[in-house]
Structure formats: C-alpha cells, structure tokens
Amino acid sequence: MTEKLLQYLWNYKVFKHFNFKDIGGNSVEIIHFGKWNKDAGPDFLDAQIQYNGLLLAGNIELHVRSSDWIFHNHSNNPNYHNVILHVVFQHDVEICELTKKNVPTLELKDYIDENIIWKYEKFINGNEFIACETIFNKEKVPVNFHEGNILKKLEEKSSELEHSLARSKNNFEAVLFHSLAYSFGLKVNAHLFRQIAESIDYSVINKIRQNPFQLEALLFGISGWLNHPEDGQMKIWKREFEFLKAKFSISDLQFHPKFLRLRPSNFPTIRLSQLADLYHRHQNLFSKIMNAENADQLCEIFTPIKASEYWDCHFNFGTISKVQPKTLSKEFIDLIILNTILPLKYTYHRYHNEEIADEIIEFYKKIPPEKNTITAGWKKLGLEITNALESQSMIYHHKNSCDEKNCLTCSIGFKLLKES
C-alpha cells in the first residue's frame, strides 16, 4: 500500500462497503469525502462527517500508518489544525493530540479489496510493455479516449508554440519555418535543424525564397559543409553563401548536422535541400496550410517536394550515387502533418479565439496510423489502430501514463483496478 493509492481509493470511493467505524468502534458517516488536494496541506479539503451525533466540517488527512502523522511533522503545522478525520490504512500508534481533540481515526485495511492492492503492486513493479498487460482488456478503453488524448497533446504542443511565438514577436510564418525545420531533421538532427532555422532572421528566408539555389547555399553554409568544397557545385554554393553572408550580416556561427545512424534518404543534406524546395515552391506556404480543409489538401502541398537536381545522383557532397530523385515519402509527409502542421493550425485558430478542435480531430482520422514499436505493442494486446487519431493517442498515452507507471491517473487502469 502507498499513500498515493490510498488517496486514489478515497477519492473514487473504492471500498467494500461504507459502514465505517473508527478504531474505537464508533460509527463514522462520510457525508462528503472532500476535494482532493494535490498541493501542500491536508489531502482532502472541505469534507463533512457525522460523528457522535455531531456534523463536522473540515479537512481529512490520509496516511499508510497512523505514525506517519508524527513522521510527517503535522503536529505543529497550523495547516492541519482543522483536520476532522485521520484516515489510515493501518493503525499502529495512538496520536495523543488527535485523541485530545476527539478527532477520530478510521482504519481502512478491512474496507479495501486486497485484490486491488495486489493489482497495483503488480502494475508498478512489472517490466512489461504496459503495467496492466496481463489483464488489459480493449473493452475498457473509455468512449472518446482518443479524442481526449489528442486534445491534451495539442494543448501541450500549443503551449510550446506560444513560447516560440513570443520569441518571434508573434510571427506565425517564422514559427512554421522553425517547426518544419525541426520535423525535417527527424530525431537525430531535429534540434540542430531548429537551431539552423532560428539562426536566420526569417525576413532573409522571405527575401531569397524565390531562388532555391540561394536557399540551399544559405542552409548548407550555416551547416558548415561548404568550408572545403569537394566539387564544382560546392564551390558555386560557397561563393553564393559568402555573398549572402555579407549582404545579410549572417553570423559566423555554424552547426554540424549528423549523418550517423541515418538511412541515406534521411541524410541532412537531402532533408535541407527538400526544405529549401518547399519554401521555393510555395511562396505563400503558411496561408496554404491554414486554408487547407482536409488531410488530402495538406498532402498536396508536400507531395511535389524534392531535393535539387544535384542530389539526384548524390546523398552526400562529392560522392556520386545511383540516379534517384529524392522526393518526400507519404509516411514522411504524414509525420510532418501530424507533428508540425496540425499543432500549428490548432494554435493559430486558438490564438484567434476560433474553435477548431472538431475539425482537427477529423484531420487525424483521415491520416493512416504510424507503424512503430509502440503501436505494434498495442496491436499485440488486441487493440485495433486504424488511423492516426488512434495511433497518436496510444503513443501519447504510453509515453505519459504507461512509461511513467501513472496507473492511478489512467482511465483504463481505473477500470481494471476496480474490477475484481
């Protein structure tokens, strides 16, 4: 038993029966269990109990053992002077000051189903894909579970984007550029790509986006790849970069994206060239994205994007490869839409006090689900994942609840714990 579990059971009133008696055998009627206090002070506030013919109003404190009152130094803490009931799992010692105040102690050990304790201990001590793997039942997934998870994720992402907006003086187009750079960098280079994008004043991007050659030269130069040209094309890019650097007073700061553990199609050279092509092809990219009414229209924006001609026969500078145009795969486009575009659309409309939650949910429903170890794990447990709404929801849930063993805040875990 843990105090956290005890608070959980008290809050959700998960007991065998409610004919409570204190350690002296006196009846204790709980009229109002109180409001769960997650901050400092008593665990439950504004409670009401009927005891010895009196109606008492105040706070309730919970402990695994009665002696925890002493160990937690509550005796001299004024926050605990209005405690009307001491609830413990096991009564091990009399608390004199509570006895003098006629504050009852309620021992819950015999009111709690031992099966719940056993399940919880198995949950938090297990090493399975999810803590409740052995008793997981897909039928226990609540209605609107996926929609709720996605909206939580969007709110969290929106808060991050609002910080970026504050740094960019509410320039949504600049934030879009920074966010897209992050997505194009994938896990290995995401943060470096964002740093590259943020190191350039977005007004410079706007001024040169009509010339894809200049965009590439700028991105490649800041990446530190043009210091020692290996072929004629690199020398041309280097001259262009030096020109842009002088013209726009670009700093000497250089970043060095990584190639290690990446497939050639995901090399940073290819991804930065594709990013340059995206901004060249769509001079009004932000408007197109915000005006897109469905997932297909968003896909149409990204489908034609490809690395420049040089990369048809290269993956890295100076090394010839088999001729192959470097376009964006459908899976990569879907990831960009899910991780960058939809959160930004949500943030943009929320910024303008426009309700768009239902429309965003529909976008998710029309995009295929991701395929990774987490979605595979859920499918192995019998959970059907048919679209991105469901896959993103279960990935989010696994990260924030299952990985952290937050079984007591999980709506699925709540149902599984309550059942015998």
BAZA-648185 format. One line per field, with one value per residue (C-alpha): x, z, y; residue in three letters; residue number from 1. Coordinates in Angstrom, 3 decimals. Example, Ala and Ser with C-alpha at 12.3 -4.5 7.8 and 13.67 -1.06 7.14 Angstrom:
u = 12.300,13.670
w = 7.800,7.140
v = -4.500,-1.060
residu = ala,ser
num = 1,2
//
This chain:
u = 0.000,1.165,-0.266,-0.894,-3.039,-4.859,-5.736,-6.886,-9.204,-10.612,-11.199,-13.002,-14.702,-13.437,-14.424,-16.191,-18.869,-19.325,-20.367,-17.263,-16.312,-13.345,-10.704,-12.916,-15.894,-17.852,-19.824,-18.329,-20.658,-18.863,-21.261,-18.717,-15.314,-13.722,-11.851,-8.537,-5.755,-2.658,-0.797,0.658,-1.649,-4.288,-5.096,-8.832,-10.400,-13.928,-15.113,-18.127,-18.662,-21.283,-19.621,-21.006,-24.177,-22.253,-21.930,-18.272,-16.848,-13.158,-10.246,-9.214,-5.637,-4.650,-1.621,-0.483,0.153,-1.059,2.548,3.089,1.318,4.358,6.957,5.458,5.661,1.958,1.681,2.977,1.782,-1.201,-2.401,-3.524,-5.373,-8.726,-8.443,-11.715,-10.750,-7.486,-7.762,-5.094,-4.591,-3.129,-3.432,-0.130,0.028,-2.268,-1.806,-2.368,-3.116,-5.860,-7.319,-7.425,-9.235,-11.673,-10.570,-11.477,-9.055,-10.524,-8.553,-9.321,-7.466,-10.636,-12.649,-10.325,-10.336,-6.892,-7.094,-6.831,-3.626,-2.197,-3.015,-1.487,1.735,1.982,1.419,4.173,6.706,6.240,8.525,6.017,5.133,2.403,1.932,-1.529,-0.522,-1.635,-5.173,-5.516,-8.903,-9.532,-13.177,-12.087,-10.875,-13.360,-15.537,-13.773,-10.483,-8.534,-10.096,-9.235,-5.595,-5.175,-6.638,-4.265,-1.352,-2.449,-2.763,0.752,2.163,0.251,1.899,5.327,4.408,3.167,6.625,8.130,5.656,6.658,10.315,9.351,7.155,4.002,5.325,3.478,5.368,8.712,7.438,6.229,9.713,11.372,8.885,9.217,12.997,12.669,10.478,12.751,15.651,13.936,15.148,18.868,19.034,15.765,17.306,20.209,17.858,15.782,18.927,19.873,16.424,16.380,19.862,18.498,16.196,13.038,12.921,16.041,14.220,11.349,13.700,15.566,12.915,12.274,15.773,16.086,19.807,20.356,18.204,20.288,23.542,22.416,21.357,24.430,26.787,25.349,25.671,29.433,29.534,30.958,34.216,36.203,34.459,34.868,33.399,32.407,28.838,30.035,32.343,29.368,27.295,30.214,30.513,26.754,26.842,29.686,27.653,24.509,26.519,27.928,24.660,22.511,25.192,24.837,26.923,29.887,28.136,27.976,26.085,27.103,24.194,24.853,24.845,25.398,22.658,20.646,19.443,20.802,17.301,17.249,20.709,20.625,21.898,18.760,16.365,17.718,17.527,13.911,13.144,14.583,12.429,9.306,9.846,10.653,7.596,5.120,5.667,2.500,3.076,1.559,-1.708,-1.992,-1.566,-4.052,-6.634,-6.367,-9.706,-8.658,-5.659,-5.592,-5.133,-2.251,-0.631,-0.877,1.339,4.178,3.871,5.811,8.716,12.115,15.786,17.504,18.988,22.463,21.012,19.533,22.929,24.299,23.484,26.486,28.807,31.269,30.191,28.313,25.393,22.801,20.423,17.314,15.187,14.907,11.199,9.212,7.638,3.973,4.997,7.311,4.603,2.152,4.669,5.144,1.380,0.861,3.813,4.037,1.112,-1.886,-0.496,0.274,-3.194,-4.716,-2.550,-3.245,-7.016,-6.924,-4.784,-7.585,-10.264,-11.627,-12.918,-11.345,-10.960,-13.558,-12.063,-8.556,-9.817,-11.207,-7.758,-6.292,-8.995,-8.155,-4.428,-3.083,-1.696,2.033,3.815,6.360,7.184,4.564,1.653,2.837,2.740,-0.846,-1.907,-0.341,-2.706,-5.666,-6.249,-7.256,-5.456,-6.979,-5.997,-3.630,-6.106,-5.834,-2.100,-1.171,-3.468,-1.936,1.629,0.833,-0.826,2.071,4.588,2.677,0.910,2.375,6.076,5.664,3.559,0.829,-1.754,-3.815,-4.394,-5.152,-8.833,-8.140,-6.178,-9.014,-11.481,-9.079,-8.199,-11.835,-12.833,-12.302
w = 0.000,-0.797,0.288,-3.347,-3.800,-0.528,-1.674,-5.011,-3.362,-1.024,-3.837,-6.022,-3.042,-3.935,-0.821,0.004,1.916,3.660,7.154,8.573,12.240,13.884,15.865,18.973,17.224,16.813,13.616,11.173,8.382,5.484,4.093,1.800,1.164,0.435,-2.529,-3.361,-2.579,-4.744,-3.106,0.394,3.328,4.206,1.490,1.261,1.890,2.740,3.915,6.111,8.507,11.070,14.299,17.811,16.849,15.528,11.995,11.493,8.589,7.802,6.284,6.134,6.255,4.932,5.860,5.314,9.090,11.967,12.970,9.680,11.315,13.554,10.887,8.568,11.319,11.217,14.947,14.913,11.428,11.543,8.172,9.972,12.889,11.123,10.464,11.431,10.462,10.322,7.735,7.761,6.106,9.278,12.797,14.605,17.271,19.072,18.192,21.509,20.142,17.888,20.767,22.936,20.178,19.772,16.135,15.081,13.338,10.622,9.702,6.109,5.958,6.211,3.845,0.840,-1.527,-1.270,-4.976,-5.757,-3.725,-5.400,-8.871,-8.154,-6.746,-9.794,-12.036,-10.581,-10.222,-13.641,-16.668,-19.391,-22.369,-20.160,-16.441,-16.857,-19.811,-18.273,-17.555,-20.284,-21.973,-25.025,-23.998,-21.048,-23.300,-22.494,-25.059,-26.558,-25.056,-28.244,-28.735,-25.140,-25.529,-28.790,-27.300,-24.306,-26.689,-28.790,-25.681,-24.597,-28.062,-28.287,-25.084,-26.591,-29.798,-27.856,-26.286,-29.772,-30.920,-28.059,-29.110,-32.734,-31.893,-32.900,-36.362,-37.223,-40.503,-38.687,-36.160,-39.031,-40.580,-37.282,-36.657,-40.150,-39.854,-36.625,-38.346,-41.382,-39.021,-37.613,-34.222,-34.983,-36.287,-35.117,-32.581,-34.872,-37.760,-35.496,-34.404,-38.043,-38.821,-35.752,-36.512,-39.693,-39.478,-41.195,-43.296,-45.072,-45.984,-47.382,-49.467,-51.126,-51.297,-54.979,-55.638,-54.438,-55.221,-52.712,-50.102,-50.389,-50.288,-47.126,-45.325,-46.449,-45.492,-41.980,-41.633,-42.127,-45.240,-47.672,-45.894,-48.067,-51.465,-52.986,-56.439,-58.745,-57.462,-53.905,-54.992,-56.570,-53.409,-51.324,-53.394,-53.086,-49.356,-48.881,-50.837,-48.723,-45.541,-46.314,-47.670,-44.691,-41.962,-41.123,-38.154,-38.402,-36.164,-37.825,-36.968,-37.962,-38.616,-38.063,-40.596,-38.132,-37.887,-40.709,-43.921,-46.959,-47.819,-44.407,-44.679,-43.559,-46.991,-48.614,-45.978,-46.072,-49.859,-49.659,-47.084,-49.446,-52.287,-50.095,-49.398,-53.022,-54.446,-52.005,-51.666,-49.544,-47.659,-44.356,-45.978,-47.931,-44.789,-42.753,-45.548,-46.156,-45.330,-45.143,-44.971,-48.739,-49.369,-46.908,-48.622,-51.973,-50.608,-49.792,-52.470,-55.257,-52.960,-53.918,-53.388,-56.118,-59.244,-57.743,-55.249,-57.955,-58.093,-54.618,-50.994,-49.683,-51.185,-53.834,-53.807,-56.867,-56.299,-58.457,-60.112,-57.983,-57.438,-53.700,-53.053,-49.797,-48.933,-47.929,-44.454,-44.013,-45.196,-42.706,-39.890,-40.841,-40.864,-37.532,-35.625,-37.097,-39.231,-37.140,-33.832,-35.527,-37.130,-33.724,-32.085,-34.830,-34.548,-30.754,-30.867,-32.845,-30.482,-33.163,-32.181,-34.391,-32.170,-34.026,-37.422,-36.253,-34.932,-38.415,-39.925,-37.629,-38.564,-42.275,-41.889,-41.724,-38.375,-37.621,-37.520,-34.737,-31.691,-29.546,-31.959,-32.545,-28.791,-28.535,-31.501,-29.875,-26.947,-29.327,-29.674,-33.183,-34.519,-37.791,-38.152,-36.847,-34.226,-32.561,-33.096,-31.870,-28.890,-27.855,-28.390,-26.213,-23.588,-23.486,-23.045,-20.377,-18.451,-19.121,-19.208,-16.052,-14.295,-13.738,-13.413,-10.895,-13.336,-16.246,-17.072,-18.353,-15.209,-13.083,-14.569,-14.358,-10.719,-9.605,-11.082,-9.019
v = 0.000,3.533,6.851,7.692,4.584,5.250,8.788,7.407,4.861,7.510,9.992,7.449,5.753,2.272,0.293,-2.962,-1.033,2.308,1.285,2.927,2.653,4.322,2.412,2.688,1.089,4.329,4.942,7.448,8.574,10.271,12.852,14.493,12.858,16.232,17.682,16.022,18.487,17.949,20.850,21.268,20.706,18.082,15.550,16.305,19.680,20.833,17.432,16.650,13.751,12.728,11.558,11.102,12.939,15.934,17.233,18.148,20.147,20.468,18.559,14.908,13.604,10.160,8.043,4.486,4.226,6.352,7.032,8.871,11.810,12.158,11.344,13.982,16.627,17.540,18.152,21.738,22.624,25.050,23.719,20.565,22.183,21.811,18.064,16.351,12.785,10.855,8.055,5.343,2.004,0.520,1.878,1.316,4.004,6.414,10.077,11.829,15.284,13.884,11.884,15.026,16.915,13.999,13.578,10.012,7.668,5.465,2.322,1.237,-2.083,-4.179,-1.961,-2.344,-5.318,-6.944,-7.743,-4.017,-3.730,-6.820,-5.474,-2.080,-3.531,-5.771,-2.740,-0.581,-3.405,-5.018,-4.658,-5.448,-3.224,-1.750,-2.376,-3.910,-6.093,-9.402,-8.139,-5.487,-5.528,-3.373,-3.139,-0.986,1.836,4.651,6.397,9.447,8.238,9.013,12.438,13.347,12.289,14.210,17.383,17.070,16.637,19.615,21.783,20.847,21.463,24.726,25.959,25.226,27.033,30.044,30.367,30.241,32.882,35.154,34.859,35.538,38.541,36.618,35.833,32.618,32.205,32.243,29.685,27.492,27.607,26.713,23.890,22.462,22.523,20.545,17.931,17.649,16.946,13.857,12.586,12.739,16.316,17.852,20.233,21.139,21.893,24.124,25.960,26.463,27.870,30.127,31.465,33.071,36.064,34.870,38.039,36.712,33.497,35.540,37.663,34.790,32.044,32.768,31.483,27.837,27.859,30.671,28.935,25.774,27.735,29.506,26.311,24.348,27.173,27.534,23.752,24.104,21.929,24.473,25.274,22.886,22.423,18.959,19.641,22.470,22.694,23.108,25.943,27.729,27.258,28.531,31.740,32.290,31.699,34.193,36.743,36.147,36.170,39.603,41.010,39.996,40.177,36.498,35.385,33.031,30.511,27.090,23.920,20.446,18.043,14.354,11.516,8.669,6.003,7.560,5.993,7.854,9.120,10.829,12.387,16.035,17.099,15.682,16.998,20.556,20.600,19.429,22.121,24.724,23.371,23.539,27.236,27.963,26.194,27.713,31.438,31.623,28.381,29.481,30.586,27.352,25.313,27.337,27.253,23.509,21.918,18.287,15.971,15.426,19.147,19.219,16.232,18.019,20.796,18.395,15.705,17.568,18.465,17.040,17.736,19.758,18.171,17.784,15.312,13.102,11.413,12.279,11.605,13.470,16.098,14.931,11.255,10.010,7.633,5.914,8.400,8.686,11.814,12.469,13.066,13.012,9.671,9.523,8.333,11.321,13.733,12.235,12.721,16.386,16.930,15.165,16.614,20.115,21.238,20.173,21.517,24.837,25.023,24.347,27.034,29.595,29.267,29.203,32.371,33.995,32.604,30.291,26.849,24.205,21.129,19.043,19.893,18.984,15.637,14.911,15.553,12.906,10.411,10.693,10.001,6.410,5.230,5.269,1.952,1.669,-0.448,1.279,0.829,-2.735,-3.312,-2.120,-4.220,-7.272,-6.687,-6.768,-3.033,-2.004,1.044,2.164,5.830,8.493,9.658,6.252,5.763,9.250,8.804,5.493,6.743,9.771,7.588,5.145,7.965,9.891,7.137,3.697,4.625,6.696,3.995,6.593,3.833,5.800,8.657,6.312,5.885,2.358,1.480,2.883,0.420,-2.506,-1.790,-1.539,-4.862,-7.976
residu = met,thr,glu,lys,leu,leu,gln,tyr,leu,trp,asn,tyr,lys,val,phe,lys,his,phe,asn,phe,lys,asp,ile,gly,gly,asn,ser,val,glu,ile,ile,his,phe,gly,lys,trp,asn,lys,asp,ala,gly,pro,asp,phe,leu,asp,ala,gln,ile,gln,tyr,asn,gly,leu,leu,leu,ala,gly,asn,ile,glu,leu,his,val,arg,ser,ser,asp,trp,ile,phe,his,asn,his,ser,asn,asn,pro,asn,tyr,his,asn,val,ile,leu,his,val,val,phe,gln,his,asp,val,glu,ile,cys,glu,leu,thr,lys,lys,asn,val,pro,thr,leu,glu,leu,lys,asp,tyr,ile,asp,glu,asn,ile,ile,trp,lys,tyr,glu,lys,phe,ile,asn,gly,asn,glu,phe,ile,ala,cys,glu,thr,ile,phe,asn,lys,glu,lys,val,pro,val,asn,phe,his,glu,gly,asn,ile,leu,lys,lys,leu,glu,glu,lys,ser,ser,glu,leu,glu,his,ser,leu,ala,arg,ser,lys,asn,asn,phe,glu,ala,val,leu,phe,his,ser,leu,ala,tyr,ser,phe,gly,leu,lys,val,asn,ala,his,leu,phe,arg,gln,ile,ala,glu,ser,ile,asp,tyr,ser,val,ile,asn,lys,ile,arg,gln,asn,pro,phe,gln,leu,glu,ala,leu,leu,phe,gly,ile,ser,gly,trp,leu,asn,his,pro,glu,asp,gly,gln,met,lys,ile,trp,lys,arg,glu,phe,glu,phe,leu,lys,ala,lys,phe,ser,ile,ser,asp,leu,gln,phe,his,pro,lys,phe,leu,arg,leu,arg,pro,ser,asn,phe,pro,thr,ile,arg,leu,ser,gln,leu,ala,asp,leu,tyr,his,arg,his,gln,asn,leu,phe,ser,lys,ile,met,asn,ala,glu,asn,ala,asp,gln,leu,cys,glu,ile,phe,thr,pro,ile,lys,ala,ser,glu,tyr,trp,asp,cys,his,phe,asn,phe,gly,thr,ile,ser,lys,val,gln,pro,lys,thr,leu,ser,lys,glu,phe,ile,asp,leu,ile,ile,leu,asn,thr,ile,leu,pro,leu,lys,tyr,thr,tyr,his,arg,tyr,his,asn,glu,glu,ile,ala,asp,glu,ile,ile,glu,phe,tyr,lys,lys,ile,pro,pro,glu,lys,asn,thr,ile,thr,ala,gly,trp,lys,lys,leu,gly,leu,glu,ile,thr,asn,ala,leu,glu,ser,gln,ser,met,ile,tyr,his,his,lys,asn,ser,cys,asp,glu,lys,asn,cys,leu,thr,cys,ser,ile,gly,phe,lys,leu,leu,lys,glu,ser
num = 1,2,3,4,5,6,7,8,9,10,11,12,13,14,15,16,17,18,19,20,21,22,23,24,25,26,27,28,29,30,31,32,33,34,35,36,37,38,39,40,41,42,43,44,45,46,47,48,49,50,51,52,53,54,55,56,57,58,59,60,61,62,63,64,65,66,67,68,69,70,71,72,73,74,75,76,77,78,79,80,81,82,83,84,85,86,87,88,89,90,91,92,93,94,95,96,97,98,99,100,101,102,103,104,105,106,107,108,109,110,111,112,113,114,115,116,117,118,119,120,121,122,123,124,125,126,127,128,129,130,131,132,133,134,135,136,137,138,139,140,141,142,143,144,145,146,147,148,149,150,151,152,153,154,155,156,157,158,159,160,161,162,163,164,165,166,167,168,169,170,171,172,173,174,175,176,177,178,179,180,181,182,183,184,185,186,187,188,189,190,191,192,193,194,195,196,197,198,199,200,201,202,203,204,205,206,207,208,209,210,211,212,213,214,215,216,217,218,219,220,221,222,223,224,225,226,227,228,229,230,231,232,233,234,235,236,237,238,239,240,241,242,243,244,245,246,247,248,249,250,251,252,253,254,255,256,257,258,259,260,261,262,263,264,265,266,267,268,269,270,271,272,273,274,275,276,277,278,279,280,281,282,283,284,285,286,287,288,289,290,291,292,293,294,295,296,297,298,299,300,301,302,303,304,305,306,307,308,309,310,311,312,313,314,315,316,317,318,319,320,321,322,323,324,325,326,327,328,329,330,331,332,333,334,335,336,337,338,339,340,341,342,343,344,345,346,347,348,349,350,351,352,353,354,355,356,357,358,359,360,361,362,363,364,365,366,367,368,369,370,371,372,373,374,375,376,377,378,379,380,381,382,383,384,385,386,387,388,389,390,391,392,393,394,395,396,397,398,399,400,401,402,403,404,405,406,407,408,409,410,411,412,413,414,415,416,417,418,419,420
//
